[in-house]
Amino acid sequence: MHAMILAQLDADQAVEAISIPLAGKSSIADHMVIASGRSTRQVASMAAKIAERIKLEFGRQARIEGLPTADWVLIDAGDVIVHLFRPEVRSFYNLERMWAFGDAPTVPTTH
């Protein structure tokens, strides 16, 4: 699922997608993915596509919060938590710093 989410974000031209490994550090998920969209429309579209693919490919219903305003959309897919932001909202909350545990977040390569 983690690889599918990263590939979908790449296909949707997400900005600065990163993955933070949480396994062994937090019980909420194995991975946290953070990415930005250029507009609320792009953020909402990326969230909808990810949720649809999770449903189709894994038979799970992902929980989504924040879709009406799409400034910050949270997708809880069980093993993977996805945060999609507009750039200014992302920089304000700076989740990368909060969740890095002293490790540098990984920048996935999907090519």
C-alpha positions as MATLAB code, in Angstrom:
seq = 'MHAMILAQLDADQAVEAISIPLAGKSSIADHMVIASGRSTRQVASMAAKIAERIKLEFGRQARIEGLPTADWVLIDAGDVIVHLFRPEVRSFYNLERMWAFGDAPTVPTTH';
ca = [
       0.000    0.000    0.000;
       2.849    2.380    0.857;
       4.401    1.965   -2.601;
       1.026    2.453   -4.310;
       0.412    5.697   -2.410;
       3.855    7.048   -3.330;
       3.340    6.078   -6.970;
      -0.081    7.756   -7.061;
       1.329   10.952   -5.552;
       4.073   10.917   -8.178;
       1.514   10.420  -10.953;
      -0.570   13.294   -9.550;
       2.498   15.561   -9.501;
       2.490   16.044   -5.734;
       5.052   18.541   -4.475;
       7.817   17.422   -2.086;
       6.394   14.029   -1.172;
       8.298   12.435    1.706;
       7.896    9.264    3.702;
       8.701    8.951    7.385;
       9.137    5.396    8.714;
       7.187    4.917   11.942;
       7.634    1.161   12.481;
       9.110    0.618   15.921;
       8.673    4.306   16.778;
       4.895    4.674   16.925;
       1.967    2.288   17.020;
      -0.287    4.466   14.841;
       1.123    3.264   11.500;
       4.203    1.886    9.755;
       4.659    4.915    7.474;
       3.652    8.552    7.388;
       3.576   10.186    3.970;
       3.504   13.971    3.661;
       3.010   15.811    0.386;
       1.738   19.112   -0.946;
      -0.554   20.097   -3.753;
      -0.446   23.418   -5.542;
      -4.109   24.227   -4.788;
      -7.040   23.001   -2.725;
      -8.418   21.402   -5.886;
      -5.230   19.374   -6.419;
      -5.093   18.350   -2.752;
      -8.724   17.158   -2.882;
      -8.141   15.316   -6.150;
      -5.034   13.531   -4.847;
      -6.909   12.476   -1.692;
      -9.882   11.151   -3.653;
      -7.659    9.141   -6.011;
      -5.666    7.601   -3.160;
      -8.838    6.663   -1.262;
     -10.356    5.112   -4.386;
      -7.241    3.043   -5.133;
      -7.073    1.813   -1.520;
     -10.683    0.680   -1.819;
     -10.169   -0.989   -5.217;
      -6.780   -2.595   -4.620;
      -6.908   -3.448   -0.915;
     -10.640   -3.652   -0.170;
     -10.342   -1.120    2.635;
     -12.260    2.045    3.290;
      -9.707    4.740    4.171;
     -10.823    7.357    6.669;
     -10.495   10.900    5.340;
     -10.605   14.163    7.284;
     -10.392   17.706    5.944;
     -11.710   17.100    2.438;
     -14.313   19.913    2.388;
     -11.701   22.679    2.737;
      -8.711   20.664    1.404;
      -6.105   22.863    3.104;
      -4.930   19.794    5.033;
      -6.357   16.377    4.232;
      -5.577   13.384    6.421;
      -6.006    9.877    5.032;
      -5.845    7.050    7.553;
      -5.221    3.894    5.562;
      -4.260    1.765    8.556;
      -0.596    0.955    7.942;
      -0.024    4.289    6.192;
      -1.077    7.761    7.309;
      -1.106   10.368    4.530;
      -1.082   14.130    5.069;
      -1.788   16.278    2.012;
      -1.331   20.029    2.356;
      -1.405   23.278    0.519;
       2.240   24.521    0.749;
       1.642   27.389    3.202;
      -0.353   25.149    5.556;
       2.359   22.493    5.406;
       5.090   24.949    6.310;
       3.001   26.302    9.208;
       2.478   22.886   10.840;
       5.887   21.429    9.870;
       4.961   17.814   10.588;
       8.237   16.590    9.117;
      10.154   18.120   12.013;
       7.687   16.867   14.600;
       7.734   13.248   13.380;
      11.326   12.823   12.199;
      12.538   11.376   15.547;
      15.963   12.806   14.839;
      16.104   10.894   11.550;
      15.922   12.603    8.208;
      12.663   11.827    6.398;
      13.158    9.724    3.296;
      12.428   11.173   -0.091;
      11.028    8.286   -2.082;
      12.093    7.641   -5.622;
       9.388    6.087   -7.753;
      11.161    6.248  -11.114;
];
